[in-house]
Amino acid sequence: MNETKCIDTSNMISVDEAEEVASYSIKEISGSIPNLSEWKDATVKLSTIYYDLYGNRSAYSFNVMENKQQAGYIFISATKDNYPVLEFSKGKMPNEIPEFTTRSKSLAQERANKIKLESADKEELTIGEMKSLYLGPTFYYAEYSLTDTKGKTKEKVIVDLPFSTIVDFNKSNVSAPVNEEDYFFNNTSLQQQQEIRKQDANAQWKSIEERRTMETISAGYTSTSSILYLCYNFV
């Protein structure tokens, strides 16, 4: 995608901040979900930094480590405009499953080969390193830049990791309503929903920061269910 989108950097979360939230959250999770009670004494280790379609950081994933073994993972938002804990699960993340990543690179190579065959000069294209994209729970993608011999990016290939298909976000099957008033109403309603979601997310970040501060002061532990959790397992 060639479009750029500016975001409020003041709401961005650093890797260190995300790690602290992840460490705190797995203990909350262990106290509220019986089959994850073993996470109480676990630690977290940064796995992947994810981006959105515009190149902005969208999330951080951490492996949950128990006795030096991976016991699961947790996703923390890279911005306060989204909920602190995005999802968590036992098992592995899609970008850590060799079957998914190998297939995604093969699809990128197939696309590069097709571009070469269709071009007049039959120029070879180089496939760049996989860039992990996260657009929300279960929406995991791998992005590859195809560059020519001069280092110029000819195309960016985005692969849906779980489904092993190339996707084109520049194309949309959604058409705008014919009636302009309906279109204005729907667009305004969507913006309002997004703003409400953002405010709710900001409130949850504030809440988790306050709880962490109180825990530090009192050296106590209080279980809470105010965080929106989404749990998925791929293996």
C-alpha positions as CSV (number, residue, x, y, z in Angstrom):
1,M,0.0,0.0,0.0
2,N,1.3,3.4,-0.9
3,E,-1.0,5.3,1.5
4,T,0.4,6.7,4.7
5,K,-1.5,7.3,7.8
6,C,-0.3,9.5,10.7
7,I,-0.9,8.4,14.2
8,D,-0.7,10.0,17.6
9,T,2.8,9.0,18.8
10,S,2.1,10.1,22.3
11,N,-0.2,7.1,22.6
12,M,2.5,4.6,21.4
13,I,3.7,1.9,23.8
14,S,7.4,1.0,23.9
15,V,8.7,-2.6,24.0
16,D,9.7,-2.2,27.7
17,E,6.3,-0.8,28.6
18,A,4.5,-3.7,26.8
19,E,6.7,-6.2,28.5
20,E,5.8,-4.9,31.9
21,V,2.1,-5.0,31.0
22,A,2.5,-8.6,29.6
23,S,4.2,-9.7,32.8
24,Y,1.5,-8.2,35.0
25,S,-1.3,-9.5,32.8
26,I,-0.3,-13.2,32.7
27,K,-0.5,-13.2,36.5
28,E,-4.0,-11.7,36.3
29,I,-4.9,-14.3,33.7
30,S,-3.5,-17.2,35.8
31,G,-5.8,-16.1,38.7
32,S,-8.9,-15.9,36.6
33,I,-8.6,-18.8,34.0
34,P,-8.2,-22.2,35.7
35,N,-6.4,-23.9,32.7
36,L,-3.8,-21.2,32.7
37,S,-3.1,-21.1,36.4
38,E,0.4,-22.4,35.8
39,W,1.2,-18.9,34.3
40,K,1.3,-17.5,37.8
41,D,5.1,-17.9,38.1
42,A,5.8,-17.6,34.4
43,T,7.9,-14.9,32.7
44,V,7.5,-13.3,29.3
45,K,10.0,-12.9,26.4
46,L,9.6,-10.6,23.4
47,S,8.9,-12.6,20.2
48,T,7.7,-10.3,17.5
49,I,7.0,-6.7,16.7
50,Y,4.0,-6.4,14.5
51,Y,3.0,-3.6,12.1
52,D,-0.2,-2.4,10.5
53,L,-0.7,-1.8,6.7
54,Y,0.8,1.7,7.0
55,G,4.0,0.6,8.6
56,N,3.1,1.7,12.2
57,R,3.6,-0.6,15.1
58,S,0.4,-2.4,16.0
59,A,1.3,-5.0,18.6
60,Y,4.0,-6.9,20.4
61,S,3.9,-10.6,21.0
62,F,5.6,-12.3,23.9
63,N,6.2,-15.9,24.6
64,V,5.1,-17.0,28.0
65,M,8.0,-18.9,29.5
66,E,7.6,-21.5,32.2
67,N,10.7,-23.5,33.4
68,K,12.5,-22.2,30.3
69,Q,9.9,-23.7,28.0
70,Q,7.3,-21.9,25.9
71,A,3.9,-22.3,27.6
72,G,2.0,-19.9,25.3
73,Y,1.9,-16.3,24.1
74,I,0.3,-13.0,24.8
75,F,-0.3,-10.0,22.5
76,I,0.0,-6.5,23.9
77,S,-1.1,-3.4,21.9
78,A,1.6,-1.0,20.7
79,T,-0.8,1.9,21.1
80,K,-3.2,3.1,23.8
81,D,-5.8,3.5,21.1
82,N,-6.4,-0.3,21.3
83,Y,-7.0,-2.5,24.3
84,P,-3.9,-3.5,26.4
85,V,-4.2,-7.2,26.1
86,L,-5.3,-8.2,22.6
87,E,-5.2,-11.9,22.9
88,F,-3.4,-14.8,24.5
89,S,-3.3,-18.6,24.3
90,K,-1.3,-21.7,24.8
91,G,0.5,-23.0,21.7
92,K,2.4,-20.9,19.1
93,M,1.8,-17.8,17.1
94,P,1.2,-18.3,13.4
95,N,4.4,-16.5,12.5
96,E,6.3,-19.0,14.6
97,I,4.8,-22.1,12.8
98,P,7.2,-23.2,10.1
99,E,4.5,-24.6,7.9
100,F,2.8,-21.1,7.7
101,T,6.0,-19.1,7.1
102,T,7.5,-21.5,4.5
103,R,4.2,-21.4,2.6
104,S,4.0,-17.6,2.7
105,K,7.5,-17.2,1.3
106,S,6.7,-19.7,-1.5
107,L,3.6,-17.7,-2.4
108,A,5.8,-14.5,-2.5
109,Q,8.3,-16.3,-4.8
110,E,5.4,-17.4,-7.1
111,R,4.3,-13.8,-7.3
112,A,7.9,-12.7,-8.1
113,N,8.1,-15.3,-10.8
114,K,4.9,-14.2,-12.4
115,I,6.0,-10.6,-12.5
116,K,9.2,-11.6,-14.1
117,L,7.4,-13.6,-16.8
118,E,5.0,-10.7,-17.5
119,S,7.8,-8.1,-17.7
120,A,9.5,-7.1,-20.9
121,D,13.1,-7.4,-19.5
122,K,12.5,-10.6,-17.5
123,E,14.3,-9.1,-14.5
124,E,14.8,-11.2,-11.5
125,L,13.2,-9.9,-8.3
126,T,14.6,-10.3,-4.8
127,I,12.3,-11.3,-1.9
128,G,12.9,-9.3,1.2
129,E,12.7,-10.5,4.8
130,M,9.2,-11.3,6.2
131,K,7.5,-8.4,8.0
132,S,4.8,-9.5,10.4
133,L,1.5,-7.6,10.2
134,Y,-1.2,-7.8,12.9
135,L,-4.6,-6.3,12.1
136,G,-6.5,-7.7,15.1
137,P,-7.2,-11.1,16.7
138,T,-6.7,-13.9,14.2
139,F,-5.7,-11.5,11.5
140,Y,-2.0,-12.4,11.0
141,Y,-0.2,-11.5,7.8
142,A,3.3,-11.7,6.3
143,E,4.5,-8.9,4.1
144,Y,7.4,-9.3,1.6
145,S,9.0,-6.6,-0.5
146,L,9.9,-7.6,-4.1
147,T,12.9,-5.5,-5.2
148,D,14.6,-5.2,-8.6
149,T,18.4,-5.3,-9.2
150,K,18.6,-1.5,-8.4
151,G,17.0,-2.0,-5.0
152,K,13.7,-0.4,-6.0
153,T,10.6,-2.0,-4.6
154,K,8.4,-3.3,-7.4
155,E,5.6,-4.7,-5.3
156,K,4.7,-5.7,-1.7
157,V,3.1,-9.1,-1.3
158,I,0.9,-9.7,1.7
159,V,0.1,-13.2,2.7
160,D,-2.7,-14.3,5.1
161,L,-0.6,-16.7,7.3
162,P,-3.3,-19.1,8.6
163,F,-5.0,-19.4,5.2
164,S,-1.9,-19.3,3.0
165,T,-3.4,-16.9,0.5
166,I,-2.2,-13.6,-1.1
167,V,-4.5,-10.7,-0.2
168,D,-4.8,-7.3,-1.9
169,F,-6.1,-4.7,0.5
170,N,-6.3,-2.1,-2.3
171,K,-9.3,-4.0,-3.6
172,S,-12.6,-4.1,-1.8
173,N,-15.8,-5.9,-2.2
174,V,-17.7,-3.3,-0.2
175,S,-19.5,-0.7,-2.2
176,A,-20.7,2.6,-0.9
177,P,-24.4,3.2,-0.5
178,V,-26.0,4.8,-3.5
179,N,-27.8,7.3,-1.3
180,E,-25.4,10.1,-0.2
181,E,-27.3,10.7,3.0
182,D,-27.0,7.0,3.9
183,Y,-23.3,7.0,3.1
184,F,-22.8,10.1,5.3
185,F,-24.8,8.5,8.1
186,N,-22.9,5.2,7.9
187,N,-19.5,6.9,7.8
188,T,-20.3,9.1,10.7
189,S,-21.6,6.1,12.7
190,L,-18.4,4.2,12.0
191,Q,-16.3,7.1,13.2
192,Q,-18.4,7.4,16.4
193,Q,-17.9,3.7,17.1
194,Q,-14.2,4.0,16.5
195,E,-14.0,7.0,18.9
196,I,-16.0,5.1,21.6
197,R,-13.6,2.1,21.2
198,K,-10.6,4.4,21.5
199,Q,-11.9,6.0,24.6
200,D,-12.7,2.6,26.1
201,A,-9.2,1.4,25.3
202,N,-7.6,4.5,26.8
203,A,-9.6,3.9,30.0
204,Q,-8.4,0.3,30.2
205,W,-4.8,1.4,29.8
206,K,-5.3,3.9,32.6
207,S,-7.0,1.2,34.8
208,I,-4.2,-1.3,34.3
209,E,-1.5,1.4,35.0
210,E,-3.3,2.4,38.2
211,R,-3.6,-1.3,39.3
212,R,0.1,-1.8,38.7
213,T,1.0,1.3,40.7
214,M,-1.2,0.1,43.6
215,E,0.3,-3.3,43.5
216,T,3.8,-1.8,43.6
217,I,2.8,0.4,46.6
218,S,1.0,-2.3,48.6
219,A,3.0,-5.3,47.3
220,G,-0.4,-7.0,47.1
221,Y,-2.2,-8.6,44.3
222,T,-5.8,-8.0,43.2
223,S,-7.4,-10.0,40.5
224,T,-9.6,-8.2,38.1
225,S,-11.7,-8.9,35.0
226,S,-11.8,-5.4,33.5
227,I,-9.4,-6.2,30.7
228,L,-11.0,-7.4,27.4
229,Y,-9.3,-10.8,26.7
230,L,-9.4,-12.8,23.5
231,C,-8.0,-16.3,23.4
232,Y,-7.1,-18.3,20.4
233,N,-5.1,-21.5,19.9
234,F,-3.5,-22.5,16.6
235,V,-1.9,-25.8,17.6
